[in-house]
């Protein structure tokens, strides 16, 4: 997944667990992201309160099990080269692949466009993920030659404010980091759900994103993390999303994109660490200048940025916390775009003395503007 916008992640199948999983396999579930721009015309804006009311009026009735919201932003370049920052809400849905749910998504999009005079909503659908709701589910294919995959854990609230963050950070240090010392990314989120027909509530929550090899040892470590979280914080289940279709690189020049003869839309996520050595950080002002200088001239149609928190154990076994920016791009899989991504990575590494930039490419998505 920043402090400017919110991504909403709808854990819409939680009310179906365990009945759904008792009768269906993970392959019947779909993950879909909806990007809601919040600018209205040239001067207006959908406020946070208005969007929350939209969620309560329209989204929750369709998917009452829960909505998790996360901050993001979507800058675009319009005529004259002016950088226009548009706050957005990205709603990530997890639902059973059936007509009624597809119609529900269409109804949400139509309602948003009508209520706030929007032309379109970007949709990114992924049908190639494995999804589960608890410890012990076999979601990962353990290849003989290990491959890198992406695993996202949706962790429900454990407490509010500073105390909740302290408890969560302690869990990261005690349980998650020892099992995945090479690093992880944390998104701060808010969950909104309906307990009964007329009662909605909001809670803080977290999404932990891991890029790991698909080994049995890592799968067992995930089981241990999920089990420990459920026990320590009295959780009945944890949503786990496994994506084995991604391609992952850690530096400039890796050939991660298949350049089809007929260009297709794909998603590329770039993870920019902000630590410089042991004492300095890339400031928001410096990153925004890098955005203007290097990213927007190459991808002027727009992108989405998330503020995240990363951590890892260094060579001396010290826990290092690192704020990061995740830049998510929807682009065509052309050689020109691949060259532009490599140029951006090279420029960031050189400007801010970075060893690498994590790159995650997903070419299996269905991407449309409705």
VENLINVEN-V43837 format. One line per field, one symbol per residue. phi: phi as a letter, one per 20 degrees, with the letter a starting at -180 (. if undefined). burial: 1 if it has 16 or more other ideal C-beta (glycine too) atoms within 10 Angstrom, else 0. A space follows every 10 residues. Layout:
phi = ???
burial = ???
//
This chain:
phi = ..edccedde efdgfeeegf ffcceffeec dcddddfdfd mdcebffgff ffffgffdfg gecffrcddc fbbcecddgn mfededfbdd ddecbffbgf ffffffffff fffffdleeb cfccdcdddd cbcafnfeed eeffegcecd cddddfgcqd mfffffffff fgfedfffec ffpbcddfcc dcbdfbgccd bcbfbcdddd dbeeefffff ffgfffffff ffdlefacfc dddeefdccc afnfeedeef fdgcfcdcdd ddfdfdmdcd cffgffffff gffdeffecf fpbccceccd baeefemeed ecfbdddddd beeeffffff ffffffffff fdlefbcfcc dcddeddbdd
burial = 1101111111 1111011001 1000010111 1111111110 0000010000 1101100111 0111111111 1111111000 0000011111 1111100000 1001100110 0100010100 1111110011 1111101011 0000000011 1111111100 0001000100 1100111011 0011111111 1111000000 0111111111 1111000110 1110110111 0010001111 1111111110 0101011000 0000011111 1111100000 0100001001 1001110010 0111111111 1100000000 0001111111 1010001101 1101101110 0101001111 1110101000
//
